[in-house]
Amino acid sequence: MAPRSPSTPGSSPLTRSLNAACNWLGLFPLSVLQLAMRFGVGVYWFKGALLRIQSPEFGLKLFQEEYGPKLPFLDPTLALHMANFNETACAILLFLGLFSRLATLPLLVQQLLIIQVFVYPQSYVDTLLQGSCLLFILTRGPGVISLDYLIGRFFLKRS
């Protein structure tokens, strides 16, 4: 969004103040927001996987009794291992900002297709929050506070 002129002729003091506030807020670094999104999404997924990894019996029971009936086409043991790998690996990649755009894809599939459609169709608020952050990272990248950015800069300098 283009900066607004705080002193547009004929504008009221309230309009000028609002425009000045919008301009000031627009100075907030996008890279900090991208970092916060990566960490927020990463922590969400990592904590879920960590709980199941720390208690394999709980994890298997969850996939057999809670998710299994809603996903009859997938073996619960296989689904548990796939979810744990997906959630830990992708979360770590998001924390590091490494292959960030690629790391969003499995999480988007898991959140939008599997969880939202088959398991918890009523959890649209979580899906909107998670999906929005993941789509932002996918489409805009991880930001300058990431290994992706550093690697990209390294290769740009070499070419």
C-alpha positions in Angstrom: 0.0 0.0 0.0 1.3 3.4 -0.9 2.1 5.8 1.9 -0.6 8.3 2.5 0.0 12.0 2.6 -0.6 13.3 6.1 -1.2 16.9 4.9 -3.8 16.5 2.0 -5.4 19.9 1.4 -8.9 20.0 2.9 -8.4 17.0 5.1 -9.5 17.1 8.7 -7.1 16.7 11.7 -8.6 13.3 12.3 -7.9 12.1 8.7 -4.4 13.5 8.9 -3.8 11.7 12.3 -5.1 8.4 10.9 -3.0 8.8 7.8 0.1 9.5 9.9 -0.7 6.5 12.1 -1.0 4.3 9.0 2.3 5.6 7.6 4.0 4.9 11.0 2.6 1.4 11.2 3.7 0.7 7.6 7.3 1.2 8.8 7.1 -2.0 10.8 9.4 -4.6 9.2 7.6 -7.2 7.2 10.5 -9.6 7.9 9.6 -9.6 11.6 6.0 -10.5 10.7 7.3 -13.3 8.4 9.5 -14.6 11.2 6.6 -14.5 13.7 4.4 -16.4 11.2 7.0 -19.1 10.7 7.6 -19.5 14.4 3.9 -19.5 15.3 3.0 -22.1 12.7 6.1 -24.1 13.5 5.4 -24.2 17.2 1.8 -25.2 16.6 2.8 -28.2 14.5 5.9 -29.2 16.4 4.1 -29.3 19.8 1.5 -31.6 18.4 4.0 -34.0 17.0 6.2 -33.8 20.1 3.2 -34.8 22.3 2.7 -37.9 20.2 6.4 -38.8 20.0 6.8 -38.5 23.8 3.8 -40.8 24.3 3.6 -43.2 21.4 0.8 -45.2 23.0 -1.3 -42.0 23.2 -0.4 -41.1 19.6 -1.4 -44.5 18.3 -4.6 -44.6 20.3 -5.5 -41.1 18.9 -4.9 -42.2 15.4 -6.9 -45.4 15.9 -9.9 -44.1 17.8 -10.2 -40.4 17.0 -8.8 -40.0 13.5 -9.0 -43.6 12.2 -12.8 -43.8 11.8 -12.7 -40.5 9.8 -9.7 -41.7 7.7 -10.6 -45.3 6.9 -8.4 -45.3 3.8 -5.2 -44.8 5.9 -3.6 -47.3 8.3 -3.4 -45.5 11.7 0.2 -46.6 12.4 1.3 -45.3 9.0 -0.7 -42.1 9.4 0.9 -41.5 12.9 4.4 -41.9 11.5 3.6 -39.7 8.5 2.1 -37.0 10.6 4.9 -37.0 13.1 7.6 -36.8 10.4 5.7 -34.2 8.4 5.0 -32.0 11.5 8.5 -32.1 13.0 10.5 -31.8 9.7 8.4 -29.0 8.3 8.3 -27.1 11.6 12.1 -27.3 11.9 12.5 -26.0 8.3 10.1 -23.2 9.1 12.1 -22.3 12.3 15.3 -22.1 10.3 13.7 -20.4 7.3 15.2 -23.2 5.1 13.2 -24.5 2.1 10.4 -22.5 3.7 8.1 -22.4 0.7 8.5 -26.1 0.2 7.9 -26.8 3.9 4.5 -25.1 3.8 3.1 -27.5 1.2 2.8 -30.7 3.3 1.4 -28.7 6.2 -1.2 -27.0 3.9 -2.2 -30.4 2.6 -2.5 -31.8 6.1 -4.4 -28.8 7.5 -6.6 -27.9 4.6 -7.4 -31.3 3.1 -7.0 -33.9 5.7 -7.8 -32.2 9.0 -10.4 -29.7 7.7 -12.2 -31.9 5.3 -12.1 -35.3 6.9 -11.2 -35.0 10.6 -12.5 -31.8 12.1 -14.7 -29.9 9.6 -15.8 -27.6 12.3 -12.3 -26.3 13.0 -12.4 -23.7 10.3 -11.0 -21.0 12.6 -7.7 -22.9 13.1 -7.6 -23.7 9.4 -8.0 -20.0 8.5 -5.3 -18.9 10.9 -2.8 -21.7 10.0 -3.7 -21.6 6.3 -3.3 -17.8 6.1 0.1 -17.9 7.6 1.2 -20.8 5.5 -0.1 -19.3 2.3 1.6 -16.0 3.1 5.0 -17.8 3.6 4.4 -19.8 0.4 3.6 -16.8 -1.7 5.8 -14.1 -0.1 8.7 -16.2 1.2 10.2 -16.5 4.7 11.7 -13.0 4.8 15.2 -11.7 5.3 15.6 -13.3 8.7 15.9 -16.8 7.2 18.5 -19.2 5.8 16.7 -19.1 2.5 17.5 -15.4 2.3 21.1 -15.9 3.3 21.6 -18.7 0.8 20.0 -16.7 -1.9 22.2 -13.7 -1.2 25.3 -16.0 -1.3 24.4 -17.4 -4.7 23.5 -13.9 -6.1 27.0 -12.6 -5.1 28.7 -15.6 -6.8 26.9 -15.1 -10.1 
